[in-house]
């Protein structure tokens, strides 16, 4: 772990927060007409293949020791295949507010819990201060809107699916860190994206309704624009940055993006959809920013 937070790391962290706060626009636009498994599986497998191709052209390592294959595959399946497909389908049955509360609040807690359980990090007082502030801010920002909706059996199962999706992503993130003692973060991102995307795409073609027809790729302008947005700055850029920060900071500290990316989502909603921010929303966002500051400072 780096002993000091550098300006470059903070810039990468800012980029990560902005990108993953904006991806909901692309996911919503793309999966409205394209089966989620095909849309996401192609995105991640192509991203992995492109990253591997770039490394090969630069003369950098592409392959990794065979003994690491199953561990890298597990990371890809957890972070990409399981997380993506469960999340995208769950969002069809869960309101965006409730999904934001569950995902944003659970991610930093689960990352810290898994990292502590696997001996990568020690629980310290500032961890609990940051988590308390961050979760409080998330509940203030999204809680009233989430609880305003009806919580029927379908939405309950959707919420449980969001929880499973977040836990799979967090466990994969923590398991990836030891692998980067021998693999470069870009190499790790490339292989995890490629293997996870291939698993997801294969399962989609075999089992997802409409997947075979969607593989003709006649999606239209809007889904393709959304796919390219998610692919280039999202999968190719933000995922590599995330693995670098996981290697240098640890999974729990890198995962504090979950306190900031929802704020980006809210601000985009104001700018693009004309949504309004109430005083309690502003208080929630301030608490989340303070939580991220507490978690990031040494």
Buried (B, 14 or more C-beta within 10 A) or exposed (E): EEEEBEEEBEEBBBBBBBBBBBBBBBBEBBBEBBBBBBBBBBBBBBBBBBBBEBBEEEEEEBEBEEEBEEBBBBBBBBBBBBBBBBBBBBBEBBBBBBBBBBBBBBBBBBBBBBBBEBEBBEEEEEBEBBBEBBBBBBBBBBBBBBBEEEBEEEBEEBBBBBBBBBBBBBBBBBBBBBBBEEBBBBBBBBBBBBBBBBBBBBBBBEEBEEBEEBBEEEBEEEBBBBBBBBBEBBBBBBBBBBBBBBBBBBBBBBBBBBBBBBBBBBBBBEEEEEEEBEEEBEBBBBBBBBBBEBBBEE
